[in-house]
Amino acid sequence: MQLTHYLLQHTDLPQKSIENTVALLNEDCTIPFIARYRKEKTGNLDEVAIGKIVDFKAQFEALEKRKVTIMKTISEQELLTEELRTKLQQAPDLVTVEDLYLPFKKKRKTKAETAIKNGLEPLAKIVIAQNARNIEETALRFMNAQVETVEDALEGARHIIAEWINERTDIRNQLRNQLARFAQLTTKVIGTKKEDEKAQKYRDYFDWSEALNRCPSHRLLAILRAESEKFIRVKIEIEDDRFLKRIEQRLVKSNNACAAQIRLALADAYKRLLFPSLSNELLKKAKEKADHEAISVFSKNLKQLLLGAPLGEKRILAIDPGFRSGCKIVCLTAQGGLAHNETIYPHAPQNDRNGAMKKISSLCDAYKIEAIAIGNGTASRETEQLVKRIPFKNPLEVFVVSEAGASIYSASKIARDEFPNYDITVRGSVSIGRRLADPLSELVKIDPKSIGVGQYQHDVDQTKLKNSLDVVVQSCVNSVGVNINTASVPLLSYVSGIGPKLAENIVAYRNEKGPFLNRTAIKKVARLGEKAYEQGVAFLRIKNAKNPLDDSAVHPESYAIANKMAKDQGSKLNELIGNKKVLQQINLEAYCTKDIGLPTLKDILAELEKPGLDTREKAKVFTFNQDIRAITDLREGQLLPGIVNNITNFGCFVDIGIKESGLIHVSNLSDTFVKDVSQHVHLHRQIIVKVLSIDVPRKRIQLKLHKQ
């Protein structure tokens, strides 16, 4: 099977687009670069479509590698026939490959293997052929020192037949089909764990049963987690007779004693070999599907979070609130540098409110603060109310910022390298302030799993999760662009073609030589070759450069076209940029070449209109209902402002200003069917919710999205 044929089978993309994209990937081009700067070759495929090609290409390569390994193994056994080789080469998936390999696979010592060594394989062939009138008399001929009775001989023959049945691809596929359609997922609580306090969150699954093919991903992952924590037992069940009768019709062609032996062998094969193997395979496949859906949800959430609204380059006072340990304050420059830090104690037990208010006011004056960021953890609401009572000389916007993952960052090597002379609390406060200025630049420093916007992220395949999230981060970083003269190593490492080592070299060059004045200077960075330059240069921005295109998404390979456009309009490039009236009059078809078509030319024109445009929204101040301090303050029917802080397949969680987040179940997002939760709500967006129910003992709040 050829790669192109495989990709055509698994995608609905044009063959030419697939072939050209694969060629670019084989040249070590990145997804962001291909999607943005090679549109003519790909047929204008977006990052999602290119990502599918990448995934299925990797799947195909793993399949082909497995085929080679298996053919080599069978060949070493001198059992590889041309027919088997052809079947393996043409096998469309790993399941088929493994089924073909099963008869040749080295196994632990089996009952069938023992029976064969005892000389019972000829008897098994006689039984399966069903042509012995008296099978017991026939079995007498096979008795020996190891086979002492007729029943021993027949039992050994049945073990051999059971293994033959287990190795038949048609029978395995039929059971797969039956399991896929009719398998039931059942659970039972482990008796000793029924009253365990930790098990109570899984009590809905203490005695549960549903069709596996209808079990939603979040429920399956919850059930499997409960099983892994040894609170419940999980089983796959099916109506056995349905399958056994169908297979019996294939195997049994007579009504003699041989037929009875085959029925016994079939029952043994089913119970001991087929069902355990294929039910585990089915559950594994269901888990992989659930993983895929959970990772997809996590990826969507991460993208929304990373592309959250930035406040921009402002002087920020950031507060990491706390009670007994005090509130840690830092003052940041417009570029995110640490200008000052100290601790205030406005809350219990010290209760120095007046001193804290005076200190915050004086710091805002001294450092010309333009905005205040308050972490949303312990004492957040109390600190926010305190700050809003301060009579500042100049109006200041006060933002509540998610602290999720801030403690992970503050203890990381990245944070220690940035602030070697400050403790964890100071670094955490800095992170809170920087998140307000630019969520993307700050959050790339944290392992995405620690940001708290996933669904069972610790239960899914960790390699697939990391790969998926890395793709999301790379996509977000490159869609926004990076200021090469201010970006951190973690941020630069996600730029197309750069990676961690070149990111370190860029920062080292910047520290030694000073800021980059133009994109050409980037070539001087150690080990940054032509390929890395081609892949990454257009995603790197240079503010206030002599050439305005250096602060745009126009690739240097297209600078000549932009300059020609300006020349043809009788103006300089600086005069053409931003001149919407003139730009709209340009006939793009006049600039088409063999390699550059309208898609790229339209992108160039859009950049000339608004070079380096940041498409993210701007941060907005949000205020919770000040009368709601705890879950006991809630009443059914209340309308409350809230912020979406996590999205799952079954709904979204909303911060309404108290410790417990409320849940808007998918059924309460709309009066119509909801296919995708993300189409109705977005992470960190401000919404109005209606309180449906409050379960104080279980600390659960049910909400409904209120249409504004």
VENZI-V346878 format. One line per field, one symbol per residue. ss: DSSP state (2 for helix, 1 for strand, 0 for the rest). phi: phi as a letter, one per 40 degrees, with the letter a starting at -180 (. if undefined). psi: psi as a letter, one per 40 degrees, with the letter a starting at -180 (. if undefined). Layout:
ss: ???
phi: ???
psi: ???
This chain:
ss: 002222222200002222222222220000222222202222000022222222222222222222222222222200000222222222000222222222220000002222222000222222222000002222220000000002222222222222222220222222222222220111111022200022222222201111122200222222222222000111111002222222222220000022222222222222222222222222222222222222222222222222000100000111110000001111110000011111110000000022222222222222000011111000022222222200000000111110000222220022222200000222222222222220222220000222000000000002222222222222222222011000002222200000222222222222222000002222220000022222222221100000022220000222222222222200002222000222200002222000000222222222222000000001000000000000222000001111111111001111100000011112220000000022200000011111111110000111111000
phi: .cddcccccbbbcccccccccccccccgcccdccccbbccccggccccccccccccccccccccccdccccccccccfbcccccdcccccdcacdccccccdcbccbcdbccccccccgccdcccccccgbbcbcccccdcbcaccbcbccccccccccccdcccccccccccccdcccccbcbcbbbccdcbdccdccccbccbcabaacccbccdccccccccccccgcbbbbbbacdddcccccdccccbabcccdcccccccccdcccbccdccccccccccccccddcccccdcccccccccccccgcbcbbbbccacccgbcbbbbcccgcccaaabbbcbdccfcccccccccccccccbfcbabbbcccdgccccccccccccccbdbcbbcbccdgccccccccdccccbcbbcdcccccccccccccadccccccbddcccgbbbfccbcdcccccccccccccccdcccgbcccbccddcccccdgcgdcccccccccccccgcccacccccccdgccccccdcbdcccbbcfccccccbbcccdcbdcccccdccccgacddcccgcdccccccccccbcbcbbbcdccccccccccacgcccccccbcbbccccbbaccccbcgcbbcabcbabbccibbbcbgbccccbccdcbcacbcbcbdccbbbdgccbbbbccabbcdcfbbcbbcccc
psi: hidddddddeifiidddddddddddeefiiddddddefdddeffiiddddddddddddddddddddddddddddddefehiddddddddeheidddddddddeehhiihidddddddefeddddddddefehdgddddddeeiaddgdidddddddddddddddddehdddddddddddddehhhiihihdeedehddedeeddedgihihdeehiddddddddddddefdihhihiihddddddddddddheafaddddddddddddddddddddddddddddddddddddddddddddddddddfihidagihhhhhhiicdeihhhihiideeihdiiihigeiiedfgddddddddddddddefheihhhifaheddddddddeehgidihhhhihhhehedddddeiddddddgdeiiddddddddddddddgdddddeeihdeeeffihfdeeihdddddddddddddddddddihhdeeiiddddeehhecidddddddddddddeaihdiddddeehhegaddddddddeehihifidhdeefiehideeddddddddddefiiddddhegddddeehhddeehaddhaddddddddddddghfhheiiiiiiihiheehdideeiiheihiiihheihideaiihheeidhiihhideedieihhdhdeediiheihihihhdihgddefhhhihhhh.
